[in-house]
């Protein structure tokens, strides 16, 4: 296993990569929304779906910038932010499942599978730090 310092360094790197990923998604969901919805998501381009997609992009811009700020100014928070991110995404997956949204999907693009990998990476990276920290006590 990793030492606490090494696990923290990995958490900082992963959070930085997640920040860049969120900033790319922010661009795709806002400025490049028409191309992204047609080419990648292959979803219906109604006013409601485009508004929600654009709103999601603005939230991704905020999270990407906040993650970069944490990487720059408060590195020690990185593993905990990763765990919070994972739980927030798991909450989303739980709520769409409970409300039957997963069964209603009509898009050919199943981005949810990328999100499963995303959630696993952020959760396991944060958990790795927590385990390393407990072991060194």
C-alpha positions in Angstrom: 0.0 0.0 0.0 0.9 3.7 -0.2 2.2 5.9 2.5 0.0 8.8 3.6 2.2 11.3 1.7 2.2 9.2 -1.5 -1.6 8.7 -1.3 -2.1 12.4 -0.8 0.1 13.2 -3.9 -2.0 10.7 -5.9 -5.2 12.3 -4.7 -4.0 15.7 -5.7 -3.0 14.5 -9.2 -6.4 12.7 -9.7 -8.3 15.8 -8.5 -6.3 17.9 -10.9 -7.2 15.5 -13.8 -10.8 15.5 -12.7 -10.7 19.4 -12.8 -9.4 19.3 -16.3 -12.0 16.7 -17.3 -14.8 18.9 -15.8 -13.5 22.0 -17.6 -13.6 20.0 -20.9 -17.1 18.8 -20.1 -18.1 22.4 -19.2 -17.0 23.6 -22.7 -18.8 20.7 -24.4 -22.0 21.3 -22.5 -22.1 25.1 -23.0 -20.1 26.6 -25.9 -20.0 23.5 -28.0 -23.5 22.3 -26.9 -25.1 21.7 -30.3 -22.2 19.6 -31.6 -21.9 17.7 -28.4 -25.6 16.9 -28.2 -25.8 15.8 -31.8 -22.4 14.0 -32.3 -21.6 12.6 -28.8 -24.9 12.3 -26.9 -27.1 11.8 -30.0 -30.0 13.1 -28.0 -33.1 15.0 -28.9 -32.3 18.7 -29.1 -35.4 20.2 -27.4 -35.3 23.5 -25.6 -35.6 21.7 -22.2 -32.8 19.2 -22.8 -30.5 21.9 -24.2 -31.2 24.2 -21.3 -30.5 21.4 -18.8 -27.3 20.3 -20.6 -26.1 24.0 -20.6 -26.9 24.3 -16.9 -24.9 21.2 -16.2 -22.0 22.7 -18.1 -22.0 25.8 -15.9 -21.9 23.6 -12.8 -19.0 21.6 -14.3 -17.2 24.9 -14.9 -17.7 25.8 -11.3 -16.5 22.4 -10.0 -13.5 22.3 -12.3 -12.4 25.7 -11.1 -13.0 24.9 -7.4 -11.0 21.6 -7.9 -8.1 23.6 -9.4 -8.2 26.0 -6.5 -8.1 23.1 -4.0 -5.1 21.5 -5.9 -3.4 24.9 -5.8 -4.2 26.2 -2.3 -5.5 23.3 -0.1 -4.0 20.1 -1.3 -4.8 18.3 2.0 -8.5 18.5 1.1 -8.1 16.6 -2.1 -8.9 13.1 -0.9 -12.0 14.3 1.0 -13.2 16.2 -2.0 -12.8 13.1 -4.2 -14.9 11.1 -1.7 -17.6 13.8 -1.6 -17.6 13.9 -5.4 -18.1 10.1 -5.5 -20.9 10.2 -3.0 -22.6 13.0 -4.9 -22.4 11.0 -8.1 -23.7 7.9 -6.4 -26.6 9.9 -5.1 -27.3 10.9 -8.7 -27.2 7.3 -9.9 -29.4 6.2 -7.0 -32.0 8.9 -7.6 -32.3 8.3 -11.4 -32.6 4.6 -10.7 -35.3 5.1 -8.0 -37.2 7.5 -10.2 -37.1 5.3 -13.3 -35.1 7.7 -15.4 -32.6 5.0 -16.5 -35.4 3.0 -18.2 -36.6 6.1 -20.1 -33.3 6.9 -21.8 -33.6 7.2 -25.6 -30.1 8.4 -26.5 -27.8 6.1 -28.3 -24.9 7.4 -26.2 -24.7 5.7 -22.8 -22.5 8.2 -21.0 -23.5 6.6 -17.7 -20.8 3.8 -18.2 -18.1 6.5 -18.3 -19.5 7.9 -15.1 -19.3 4.5 -13.4 -15.5 4.5 -14.1 -15.3 8.1 -13.0 -17.0 7.4 -9.7 -14.9 4.3 -9.1 -11.6 6.2 -9.7 -12.5 9.2 -7.5 -13.8 7.0 -4.7 -11.0 4.5 -4.7 -8.4 7.3 -4.8 -9.9 9.1 -1.8 -10.4 5.8 0.1 -6.8 4.9 -0.6 -5.7 8.1 1.3 -8.1 7.4 4.2 -6.8 3.9 4.6 -3.2 5.1 4.4 -3.9 7.7 7.0 -5.5 5.2 9.4 -2.7 2.8 9.0 -0.1 5.4 9.9 -1.8 6.4 13.2 
